[in-house]
Amino acid sequence: MSDRVINCIEDLYQMLDAAVQLEHATIPPYLTALYSIKTETNPEASAIIRAVLVEEMLHITLAANVLNALGKHPDFEAQDFVPSYPTYLPDGESEFLVSIDKFSSTTLDTFLQIERPSKRGPQLDSELKGCVKRSNHHVFELKAVKPLKSSTYSFYSIGDFYEAIREGIEYLEDQANRKGETIFIGDPQFQVSNRYYYSGGGEVVEVFDKTTALNALELIIEQGEGHTHQIFNEQGELSHYYRFQQLKLGQYYQTGDSPGHPTGQKFEVDYKNVYPVKSNPKVADFPEDSELKQAALQFNENYQAFLTTINRAFRGGQEDLIGAVCGMFRLKECASQLIRNPLPSNPLVNGGPTFEMRYDSISVKAKSIKTWETA
């Protein structure tokens, strides 16, 4: 049995499709938690979640650039692209579910699970690097996440998932080079550059060959889990895991600190100053013809238009990506009608965005695009 997860170009396509899907799958939970925080409260939590969200958009861009460089486009409009929450993540972690929910200590624990660092030890399988052998492996519904090796394997962390992609790229490119060929056959016109993307979340890496592809993936790993368990990356920025851990510990990290032991300024996280958003809401939870239901449908239409814009950007319309990150945060205007109003059936619980996409009507998509452009 090979010690590689990726052994052919189809494996690599599948893993990168899952990577784009994975990065996006974190956005609805992060956005909802951010929306749920009451204005002018919990400034530390709001700033940290917002910063992570911006970098997740960068990670989507980087993963899409790698996929485009290989001659295949990501598809943000695929009917199974947006998961139904609660969901397992597309990298195969099966011991926790990710929910759409308000900001809370439980939600924060989930965020730490999402961004957790790689773990090396006897529990990791020696044949598949970064994989954990599980007896209760979940059978995923998302098409991009079918196990490549065995239904009993999954990745322990997002970093391990990307390391497998890196190893696959090195292997397949080496095999192609021996034949005088390359796997990087994508048209450079589909590469998104810093000219079309700016968010303050880092520099976009345009991918044309193995070196630039590995650089792009390394940036994702460093910003996410803090690979090799370093708190700060080479640019002096905190990884997502340690940013969220600051909220758990109520204290900022500073240069020279060790993991789990920040020594910077202390602060308080107030979980009471949060709107009681319903966990994993669905449009069906809201009464027919109610303002909440109309607000939920409007939000979903706007979000679907956002995905349409992103999809267009990675298929040659890079200029459409300008302002897309700001547009993502503008969704809060629509979401406010949901998160600030209680359910008629339960006044102790408020509504929330459902992130349910509709693909059964061309008119719905056209309406959503129109709504987005005029928002």
Sequence and secondary structure as in RCSB ss.txt:
>XXXX:A:sequence
MSDRVINCIEDLYQMLDAAVQLEHATIPPYLTALYSIKTETNPEASAIIRAVLVEEMLHITLAANVLNALGKHPD
FEAQDFVPSYPTYLPDGESEFLVSIDKFSSTTLDTFLQIERPSKRGPQLDSELKGCVKRSNHHVFELKAVKPLKS
STYSFYSIGDFYEAIREGIEYLEDQANRKGETIFIGDPQFQVSNRYYYSGGGEVVEVFDKTTALNALELIIEQGE
GHTHQIFNEQGELSHYYRFQQLKLGQYYQTGDSPGHPTGQKFEVDYKNVYPVKSNPKVADFPEDSELKQAALQFN
ENYQAFLTTINRAFRGGQEDLIGAVCGMFRLKECASQLIRNPLPSNPLVNGGPTFEMRYDSISVKAKSIKTWETA
>XXXX:A:secstr
  S S  SHHHHHHHHHHHHHHHHHTHHHHHHHHHHB TTS HHHHHHHHHHHHHHHHHHHHHHHHHHHTT    
TTSTTSS  SSB  TT   S  B    SSHHHHHHHHHHT     STTB SSSTTEEE SS     SGGG  SS 
TTEEESSHHHHHHHHHHHHHHHHHHHHTTT  S  S GGG   TTT   SS      SSHHHHHHHHHHHHHHHT
 GGG SB TTS B HHHHHHHHHHTB   TT BTTB  S B    TTSB  B SS  GGGS TT HHHHHHHHHH
HHHHHHHHHHHHHTTT GGGGTTHHHHHHHHHHHHHHHHTSEETTEEEEE         S HHHHHHHHHHHHH 
